[in-house]
């Protein structure tokens, strides 16, 4: 579905954007891939690896509505990956996080509708479910904006959906590169926030492929959530450095013991498919109907009332060996 199509990725120089570009170029022949981001150095460096004739590099910020509107001319698909994501930094700089994650989302929506983009998928996070930190709260607001945008398109064709998943192995700022750096620096111990802490884990490639498939699945208004494994942070640390002891340092500002992807409060809206969940919109759309069967013909069933999918009650747990194998895949 991406052959001879134009695709724009906000925050496209990040881990997701680079892996997405790699996979799209290997599987399809797009007309254009537009990398929209604000860091000229990262764009320069990415262009050394991805210099196919279809590649376009646009300097711009999602806070700048005019530049977004200019960049989306003739675009078919948009992936909104740009965000301020660092939890403690967001706590200290709340308005900057709001300007990018909420106001930026509104700008993406308006530009997509104005330019008759066919489909938009916004990347979310497990931290948007029952948020306790500002980053999660802004991403929840962003999710709500993208879902509700399906009600404001009027006669236009543009449709919006959201993909929510957990920690990506190897992504910048995550615990795995942090531990790996400490290990390479000959650390004598690894800091653990809490022995009970768990996290969902997904490879970058699996995350990208999930997003790609949801472009085909989506009707508009869904929050797509993959079924992925969990791991205890202490087990993750043992897998990376079995020889190092751990030091318990306490939970950092805005952290949870377990991350939630399907909150129990949304159980009446949640559908279970064979390899993913869908949270249906809380509002009804005039032009989009039943979500129990998606555009690929896959059928979902309602979950039980009170069902909650979080990293602590998951039925799929990674062993140390499986985790190390996942790291090799990237």
Residue, then its C-alpha position, 0 to 999 in steps of 0.5 A: x500500500x506504500x508503493x508510489x505513495x508519499x509518507x511524512x514522519x514527524x520526528x523522523x530522525x529518531x530511532x523509530x523514523x530511521x528503522x521505519x525508513x529502512x523497512x519501507x525502502x526494503x519492502x516498497x517503492x515509495x514516491x517520497x519519504x519526508x523526514x520532518x524534524x528540527x535537528x539539522x545535525x541528525x538530518x545530515x547524519x541520517x542522510x548519509x545512510x538514507x540517500x535514496x532519490x525518494x528521500x526528502x529532509x525538511x527542517x521544521x518543528x511540529x510547533x510551527x503550523x505553517x511549516x507543517x502545512x507546507x511539508x504535507x502538500x501531496x502527502x498520503x500517509x503521516x506517522x506522528x513520532x515527534x514528542x518530548x519523551x523524557x519523564x524527569x525533563x518534562x516534569x521540570x519543563x512542563x510548558x515545553x512538553x505541552x507545546x510539543x506534545x499537545x499543541x504539536x498534535x493539533x498542528x499535525x491534525x489541522x495540516x493533515x486535514x487541510x492537505x487531504x492526507x489519507x491516513x495518520x497514525x500517531x505514536x503513543x506510549x504506555x505512560x498515556x494510560x492512567x498517567x501519573x507524569x506530565x509526559x503521560x498526561x500530554x500523550x493522553x491528551x494527544x491521543x484524545x485529539x487524534x481520536x476526536x479528529x475523525x469527527x472534525x474531518x467533515x466530507x474529507x477522507x483523512x482518518x486518524x488512529x493511534x498506536x500505543x506500545x511499551x519500552x523499545x529495546x535500544x531506543x535512546x533514553x531507555x534503561x537498556x542503553x543506560x545499563x549498557x553504558x554503565x557496564x562498558x564504563x566498568x561500573x561496580x553495581x547497577x542502579x535499580x529503582x524497585x525490585x518489583x518494577x516491570x516493563x513491557x518490551x518490544x523490538x524497534x522492528x516489531x514496533x515499526x511492523x505493527x504500525x505498518x500493519x495498522x495502516x491497513x487495519x485502521x478505520x479511524x479512531x482506534x488505539x492499537x495495542x500489541x500483545x508483547x512480553x514483560x520483564x522485571x527490571x532486576x531480571x533485565x539487569x541480571x541478563x545484561x550483567x550477571x556479575x554485577x550487584x544491584x543498588x536500590x535507589x527508589x522510584x524516580x519522579x513520575x515512574x510507576x511500578x508497572x506500566x499499563x496499556x489497557x486500563x480497566x476503566x476502558x475495559x468496556x471499550x476494549x476488543x481483543x484480537x489474536x495479536x493485539x488489543x483495540x480501544x474503541x473511541x469513547x465518542x461515536x463517529x457519523x461516518x465510521x461504524x463497527x470496530x469488531x471487524x477491521x479493514x483486514x477482516x480480522x475479528x475482535x471480541x470484547x474483553x471482560x469488564x474490569x480487564x486490565x493489561x499491564x506489565x505486571x499481570x502479563x501472561x507473556x514473560x521474557x526469560x533472560x535468554x529470550x531477552x538477549x536474543x531480542x537485543x540481537x534483533x534490535 
